Amino acid sequence: MTDNQQSLTVRDNRTGEEYELPITDGAISAKDLGKIGTGEESPGVAVYDPGFTNTASCRSAVTFIDGEKGILEYRGYPIEQLAESSTFLEVAYLLIYGELPTEEQHEKWVHEVTFHTFVHENLRSLMQGFRYDAHPMGMLMSSVGALSTFYPEARNITDDDIRHEQIVRMIAKMPTLGAWSFRHAQGKPYVYPDNNLSYTENFLSMLFKMSEQEYNADPRLVKALEVLFILHADHEQNCSTNAVRSVGSSQVDPYSAVSAGIAALFGPLHGGANEAVLKMLRRIGSKDKIPAFIASVKNGDERLMGFGHRVYKNFDPRATIIKKACDDVFEVTGVNPLLEIALELEKIALEDDYFISRKLYPNVDFYSGLIYEALKFPPEMFTVLFAIPRTAGWLAQWRELVDDKDQKIARPKQIYTGDRHLTFVPSSERWA
Ligand SMILES: CC(C)(COP(=O)(O)OP(=O)(O)OC[C@H]1O[C@@H](n2cnc3c(N)ncnc32)[C@H](O)[C@@H]1OP(=O)(O)O)[C@@H](O)C(=O)NCCC(=O)NCCS
């Protein structure tokens, strides 16, 4: 018997039967719905939910989002505080291991990550085999998948020590692979990691170092990149995280699962919006063209890229932080001329009833592209810059999945709509 305050009474009008389904944490179990059937032969009721818009696939203690209130928390800590006062590696540890590290844990973690940044030379050869114009996301996805062949022990996903080692390796090697995919497109020599540098400094060094002995990045750029990495580290059950969990549920090694996440992130509906913002700003061209552009958005001919979000319906807390980071970056690089258009566009849109009534506000992508461009990244690299920090979130979610006794291999139901009971006619008769 369930507490009727925490249950749902469902009447099946086909049979007149009533069922009481317990509500736990605001959800009913799909399995309980499956008990509602019309007889031995009839399957139970299923939930039809393409895109999982209202289906919880897991219990998770990693990231909390309240879209109405514009709240984002990692393991309970507000994103604003983490972006202001933490580092990416500390946040990665928090996401993966659930608690802020002690001084000793932090020192060990940073040391481990720093000393696993090198990759096997054969992986370097593999990357060099790509065509000169290979998309860096394609290179990243393949090389992360290839890492599984270098560490076959990674298949032992229940051994905590082995699992930790793969987590360290992946967090450590992702900037190396990402930077090399960038250098590859430019025909420049790959730069080896420098273990004297911090995580983000080392990444910048592998991206931009030429003949100097040591690459010294401007500390304001290093801080801005840390902030961007922290903001992108996790975002609960989005498309790529769902891909990592779904593939990981087959108990494959984490390199293969994360490369599936990179594949999902590669898609324009997921990781590509900031590039679309830049294209839009460039197309608008000058402030005086903004009213005409807004009018075409309101007519439905255009979309204001970088505005609106499936979850955030008030403001995207990441956008507020990124806007601040813009100022710091532009202090070093000079102002991106598109910023003026972006600011004016935002001002006009935020006062316009079309956007207010639909709860459309700037999202994380509205300003991130401007920063990346000011840092001299070509648009193809934007998603790589997303994948590197998101690896921390993917691994946190993967680790949680592996330890979750409720989880099973992901295997959704379908509603079959095709033919049945046809009789096969051999080609000799069909084509006669
Ligand atoms: C993010 C996004 C896909 C969310 O979509 P969603 O939650 O499915 O919202 P909907 O598409 O149902 O939009 C609701 C209404 O707002 C309008 N709308 C949503 N985003 C809009 C935008 N960026 N510009 C203009 N109108 C927009 C829709 O046309 C719709 O209007 P209607 O009710 O008159 O039909 C969508 O806001 C979008 O395409 N934004 C631009 C792309 C972008 O910045 N993506 C990055 C997300 S981090």
The ligand as an ORCA input file, in Angstrom:
! r2SCAN-3c Opt
* xyz 0 1
  C      18.000     26.623    -27.403
  C      16.696     26.350    -28.144
  C      16.962     25.223    -29.153
  C      15.635     25.940    -27.131
  O      14.540     25.535    -27.826
  P      13.170     25.098    -27.135
  O      13.293     25.001    -25.677
  O      12.699     23.894    -27.876
  O      12.239     26.358    -27.423
  P      11.251     26.529    -28.634
  O      11.955     26.280    -29.923
  O      10.038     25.725    -28.313
  O      10.891     28.075    -28.558
  C       9.809     28.645    -27.846
  C       9.379     29.933    -28.562
  O      10.482     30.874    -28.552
  C      10.921     31.128    -29.885
  N      12.392     31.082    -29.865
  C      13.176     30.230    -29.152
  N      14.451     30.540    -29.315
  C      14.476     31.605    -30.146
  C      15.526     32.367    -30.684
  N      16.793     32.088    -30.385
  N      15.218     33.385    -31.508
  C      13.929     33.671    -31.789
  N      12.871     32.989    -31.312
  C      13.163     31.958    -30.493
  C      10.351     30.003    -30.741
  O      10.178     30.426    -32.066
  C       9.051     29.739    -30.033
  O       8.164     30.765    -30.380
  P       6.600     30.453    -30.616
  O       6.106     30.017    -29.262
  O       6.041     31.720    -31.103
  O       6.567     29.335    -31.619
  C      16.233     27.619    -28.888
  O      15.975     28.654    -27.957
  C      17.221     28.083    -29.949
  O      17.180     27.598    -31.083
  N      18.143     29.044    -29.618
  C      19.114     29.496    -30.565
  C      20.257     28.484    -30.667
  C      21.149     28.513    -29.456
  O      21.569     29.567    -28.999
  N      21.454     27.313    -28.941
  C      22.375     27.158    -27.833
  C      21.709     26.630    -26.619
  S      22.874     26.575    -25.279
*
